Amino acid sequence: MDAFERAEEMAQLVPGFQYLYSGGGSREVIPRLLKMGWGLCAEGVEEVEAAWLAGMSPMDIYYAGREKRPGQIESSFGKCRFVSGSLEEMQEIDRISALRQLPGHLEVIGIRVIPDEYYDGKQTGFKASALGALAREFRKLQNISVRGCFIEGDISSFRGKELGRHYRRCYETAKCVTTSLPCGMSFVNAGHCTEPLWQSREEQKESFQDVCRAAEIMRYQNDTAFYARLLVM
């Protein structure tokens, strides 16, 4: 069973989340993503361009590559959703948006957020407890609007109840973003959950239901608070 088949099976067992493919947007992969109604987590301009030319909606293409250069942002503008992990990158997107967006329109972006429990000082993104400092700088940016977040952290070893706690933490972190900046929330990426989900079912069948319940609670909380698009990889 390949990664697509696993993701499809997990989508049936834990519904309500859109799968984001993050293994490279090749010409062979993109038609399959379009057929399944899934999205792409792009690391580079080439992936963004290939998916956009193939007819994928910019709302399903998340350009999450780290340290994007100005030329990369410029060439991808209007073809994707930018996901930023640094203030400098947000400032560059804001600058380009001022030149490219129609008057009165803002460029919607997402940010990488690291829950404090996952923070190791090496990840690219904003520590959840430091969002207040980001808010002060964010208010100076007049041409972008934060409307989503990618939750960062290594959850590859999470199983059962620990994975369930991760889903709850994702909601709490997204809520923290909305109150700290403040902003709305139109998408939340819970990260690389598909493989841990699969392994939880294979290794700890008795606790797999705990994960399913936690995911269901996150969906309910989302429906009552954000009504955002929920994503997993």
N, C-alpha and C positions, 0 to 999 in steps of 0.2 A: 504494500500500500504506500503510495507516494504522498508527499506533503499536501497536495491538493485534495486527495481522497480523505486524508486525516482531517483536514480543515473542514471539508464538507460534512463529514460525520459528526464532528464536534459542533458544527453550526446547527445541526438537527437536534443534538442533545442539549445544547445550551443556546437557545434561540435569542434573537434580539440584538445580536452583534454583527457588524459587517466585517468580513475578513479583509485585511490589508496584506497583500503579498510584498515581501521585502527581500526577495532573492535575486533581484535584477530584472528589469523590464525588457526582456528580449522579445524579438518579433514572434517567437513561438509561444511565449507565455501570455502576452497581452490579449490575443483573441480568446484565450481560455478565461481570463479575468472578465472580459466583457460579457462572455456567455453566462458566467456565474453571477454577474452583478457585483463583483468584488472590486476593491480599490487597489491602488499601488502606492507603496511607501518608497519613493524614489530617492536615491542617494546622489544622483548626478543629472546634469542637463540632458544628456543623451536619453535617459530613461523618461524624463518628462516629455521631451520632444516626440519620442516614439509612441508613447501612450496617447498624447494629444492628437498626433497625426492619424492614429488608428481609430479615433472617434471617441475616446474616453472623456467623460466630462471632467473639466478642471476641478470640480468638487470632489472627484474620486481620486485625484492625483495629489498626493501630499509630498511636497519637496522637503524632505527632512534631513538632507545631507548637511554635515557640519562644515563650518567655515566657508560659506558660500562667498565667492568673489563678486564684486559689483557687476561684471560682465555676465556672470551666470544668472544673477537675479534679473538683470535686464532682459536677457534672452528668454527667460522662463515666465516673465510677467504676463498675466492673463491666461496662462495655460495650466495653472496649478494652485494649490493652497501652500503657502510658505509656512514652514514650522521652524521657529528660530530658537537657538539656545544661548544667545548672547545679546547684550544691549547694543553692541556695535553693529551686529547684523540687523537688528530691528531698526536702528537709525538709518542704515543703508536702504532697507526696504521702504522706509518712510520717505527718504529723499527721492527714490525712483518713482514711488507712488505719486508724489507731488507733480512729477513731470508727465506721468502716463495716465493717471486716473482722470475721469471726467470731473468737472467742478461739482463739489458737493458730495462726491463719492469717496469712500474709504476702502483701502485694501484690507480684506479680512485675513488674519494670520492666526497661527497657533504658536504656542511656546512649549519648550521642553521643561517639565517641572520634576524635580527630584524630591520625593518624600524624605523627610529627615531620617527615617529609619533605614533608607537605602543609600544615604549619602556617604561616599568614600573619598571625596575630594578630587576624584579623577574624571567624573562624568562631565559631559557637556550639557549645561542646562542651568536652571534657576532653582536653588534650594527653596523648599516650600516656606520655611521660616524666614526667608530673606525677601519675600515678595513685597513687603512694605517698602523696602529700599528701591525695588524695581518700579513700584507705583509712582514714586516721586519723579523718576526719569521718564516713565511712560507718558505722563501728563504733558510732557513737552513735545511729544510726537503727534502731529496734527493730521497725518494722512494715512494712518493705519488704525485698525481696530482688532484687538485680541478677542477671538471668539472660539478658541479651542485650546486643548492641551494634550500633549503626549506625556504620559507618565513614564519616567525613566527609572531603571533599577534592574539589577540582575535577579530574576525570579526563576531561573532555570531549574533550581533544586526544589522549588516549592511543590508541595503535594497536599491533597486533602484540605484540612482545615486551614493550614497556612496559606494555601492558594485562595481559599475563601476569604481570609482576612485581607488578602491583596485586593480583591474586588471592592471590599468595603473601603479600603484605604484610597483607592482610585477615586471613588465618589467624594470622599472627604477632602482629597487634595483638589479636585476640580471645584468643589464648593469654596475652598480657601482661595483659589484663583479669582473667582467671581466677586468675593467680598474684599479682597486685598487690593485689586487694581483700581476700581471695580470694573467688571465687564460682564457681558453675556457669555453663554457657552453653547456653541452649536455642534461641537464634536469633542469627544473624549476618547483617547486611545489608551486602553489598559495595558498595552505592551505585548510581549511575546508569551501569550497565554496558551496558545494552541497545543504546543508540545507538552508543557506541564499538565494540561487538562488530560491529554491522551495518556500520559504516564500515570496520572492519578487514577484513571479508570482501570488501567492494567495492573497497577501495583496495590492500590488501596480501594478496592471496589466498595467497601463498606463506608468510606468517607467521601466518595465521589458525590454522593447526594448532598453533602455539606457544601461542596463547591457550587453545585447547581442551585441550591437555595440562596447562597450568597450572591450569585450572578443575578438571580431573579429579584432579590431585594435591591440590587444596584439598578436594575431596569425600572423597578417601581419608583425608587427615589428619583431617578432621572426623569421619569414621566411627570412627577409632581413638582420638580424643581427646575430642570433645564429644558427638557424635551430635546436633548442633543442626540446626535448620531453617535452611537457607541461602537467603538472599533477594537479589534484585536488582531494580533499578528501571530 
